[in-house]
Amino acid sequence: MKDRYNKIKFSIIGVALLLIPALIAPAVLGSEVFAATEPVCSNTTTFLGIPGWYEYLDVTQDLNPDGSAGNGCRIKAPEGKSAIVLIALALVDILLRLSALVALIFVVYGGFRFTTAQGSPDAISKGKKTVVNALVGLVIAVLASQIVKFAAYLLSK
């Protein structure tokens, strides 16, 4: 049991060591490095592929009286379209993408269970079942997300 605990502990430490540079990079390099690639007002800025609630709305930058770019952003629905429907579709898309991320975590968890089964047929079976179920969930989440994205595209045009 102690050996299994150590494997879990080292796995968590390994994942943390892989994620820490990605989380610290913006603070160390400065925001100007990342600001050069994206406009100030954009609905394509995401974290882990998860869109904002305003993904399917029009996002424009406010202008100062002299015509220069202002500090704020303006979010509005496309002409003649309902903002509530587009926001609801964006929220559904967010939930589906989060479920896809959870499915990926379960694929890793099932693989971990499979590799630490130590020859036990029951543990091997549970690990395989977890991976298969997670992959089915991942496929369903990705396909559903694409259907929602297509529907939002049709409704916003």
Secondary structure, DSSP 4 states (H G I P E B T S, - for coil): -HHHHHHHHHHHHHHHHHHHHHHHHHHHH-HHHHHTTS-SS-S---BTTBPPTTTTSEEEEEE-TTSSEEEEEEEEPPTT--HHHHHHHHHHHHHHHHHHHHHHHHHHHHHHHHHTSTT-HHHHHHHHHHHHHHHHHHHHHHHHHHHHHHHHHHHH-
